[in-house]
Amino acid sequence: MPARVGDLLADIATPALIIDLDVFERNLDRMRVHTSALGVSLRAHAKMHKSADIAKLQMSRGGAVGVCCQKVSEAEALLRAGVGDILVSNEVIGEARVARLVRLAAKGKITVCADHPDQVAAFSRAVMAQRAQSGNNDLILDVLVEMDCGSRRCGTGSIAESVTLAKAIATAPGLRFAGLQSYYGRAQHIYAPAERQAALNESIALTTSTRDAIRAAGLSCDRVTGAGTGSFEIEGASGLYTEIQAGSYAFMDADYAKVRTTDGSTPGGFEHALFVLATVMSVPGAGRAVCDAGLKAVAVDSGLPLVAGTTGVKAIGVSDEHCNLSDPDGQLRLGAQVRLIPGHCDPTCNLHDWYVGIRNGRVECLWPITARGKVF
Amino acid sequence: MPARVGDLLADIATPALIIDLDVFERNLDRMRVHTSALGVSLRAHAKMHKSADIAKLQMSRGGAVGVCCQKVSEAEALLRAGVGDILVSNEVIGEARVARLVRLAAKGKITVCADHPDQVAAFSRAVMAQRAQSGNNDLILDVLVEMDCGSRRCGTGSIAESVTLAKAIATAPGLRFAGLQSYYGRAQHIYAPAERQAALNESIALTTSTRDAIRAAGLSCDRVTGAGTGSFEIEGASGLYTEIQAGSYAFMDADYAKVRTTDGSTPGGFEHALFVLATVMSVPGAGRAVCDAGLKAVAVDSGLPLVAGTTGVKAIGVSDEHCNLSDPDGQLRLGAQVRLIPGHCDPTCNLHDWYVGIRNGRVECLWPITARGKVF
């Protein structure tokens, strides 16, 4: 463990992932107010933090109806730790993996996505096999059609395909057609408001047409789920989405802080609650310092980290175990601590084993990163 | 665990880190031949693989005298698992962390680096405190001067500074001046041979002058350690370096495979032994496929992964849990496995908990990634 409850910041073994609990709680409260005002459910994205403690707080304090995650192994870890309502917002492939998913559906409220008829058939076979084995003939798996609404990743490629797949789910033994997964990850990170709005208008129009076509085919389609921190205000106001899959709102990262709404503010007014606490380990020359958080402590896929609480100090390069800092005014002494704001919180959190919760300068709690490394 | 001994590739839960054991052993054998021919010791860089099993094979089969690593927590994990000779090739800062290091020096052969007199004083205080506490007055810590030979990261900034620091170490109670750490990480990744040679010529000249100045000050300086997979042939032939800190040679990654020697081959003739095994989870449209290894399974700081064993299939984008593949000839079916060659092996290995060793298409061994997440 990187610290003990009651420790001062200076006692924490760095690099460590720390949460400013006051800010974190404000972020949870803000999202509760937003989703309530929008009249949509919050299904907090646990792929971001991978922590059962945080998932439960998002539900109890933050008003979430449950969580979503991307991997069966994440769902296994979260369900085991007491999170009872989980959407695996992704395709699940392979006989052994599908069997694991179906075993979870016998223990909690589980929903999954499909974008191909072979998957629907595999889900159905696995449920029927589990029914035969367990004698539980009420077992049913909720399946969403995942449509490609613009991300060009997974998802059905046309309205006709979505309707066909919805029908296949609805008629497959052991499955229930549960609605539409329409998640436009890329649009959530478009910084300029007009451009983001335009991308989402297209996505919302296509999703509406798809839902209506499914209804016209005689199926009910009351659940439309998707959206994220950078875009939920738009999807939430559309009247189409019933569930918002935001994750990063709880922590905020440097990339999401670049996203702007029409009035120039950041979406939702969320603040940075997550930092990588690092120590200056070398002051090798004028204007330079090196801290002990490298690529194995902070993800750089969305850019270099920002340095919190200072003016003038900037990250200029990150290698495996080091972050080079430019420090033109010579503010940093050997052994000083710095707080880095990660460019992207999801892959950063997955590098660590513990969250260290801080309030009033002291460690208040340590939360294990329940599903760290659960990628399978 | 992602697999069991005896499993076929198809049984492995993906994404998983797999090692082609035949290739891996050839790489170990090649490096043994190279370092023996060059007349230098191999100190294999365990920051790359973080595995005690691999470290021991590098020593027993591969001829390494020991390993190096970057963090005290890595050294703790490796020493606990039976690796007895470890250089922490990095600065170590903070009273608690230095005390942990010194406790290790009571159990194994430990060397560490310094680039600042405050660190030297801290090491000395910690050794003397440990002596007083344990009654072991033979306890001594070997300390190298780390000089900046071109990387502009940590390290002393001038010959005079290096000499002063070497003297401080040599006269500090409980410490032994052990030589020079001169590691030019950036040069190891310069692809063009002439440019790489030029950078290393400068570094070797500066390191030679530094060693000579330390000797002229009356200290012996028989150990000069550094170099890596992309450059060891040059440093190894210099007559200056006594120890080679190569790590990636055992696995090879896509970035190191771009480095060229004057005859157009890759340094050392090493081959790709490490792959992220992934499964095609969606075939959403003509010419496209999506596999289940994203940023949490393969590091992209040194570029996108390559796809092994296919022509025409290319990674075109990696997000948290997905890798988008371009597949113009439609070779990939739903459920097919692909092998990704990581752009950078070090941060990729740190994402996983197990290596799955493969020979003749079957799982032969599972090795825990002993120091996974040990960043403190």
Interface residues (C-beta under 8 A of the other chain):
Chain A: P2 D11 A13 T14 P15 A16 K47 Q70 K71 S73 N90 E91 V92 I93 G94 A96 R97 D115 H116 D118 Q119 D148 R152 R153 C154 G155 T156 G157 G185 T279 V280 M281 S282 V283 P284 G285 R288 V290 D292 A293 G294 L295 K296 A297 A299 V300 D301 V318 S319 D320 E321 H322 N324 L334 G335 H344 D346 P347 N350 L351 H352 D353 R372 G373 V375 F376
Chain B: P2 D11 A13 T14 P15 A16 K47 Q70 K71 S73 N90 E91 V92 I93 G94 A96 R97 D115 H116 D118 Q119 D148 R152 R153 C154 G155 T156 G157 G185 T279 V280 M281 S282 V283 P284 G285 R288 V290 D292 A293 G294 L295 K296 A297 A299 V300 D301 V318 S319 D320 E321 H322 N324 L334 G335 H344 D346 P347 N350 L351 H352 D353 R372 G373 V375 F376
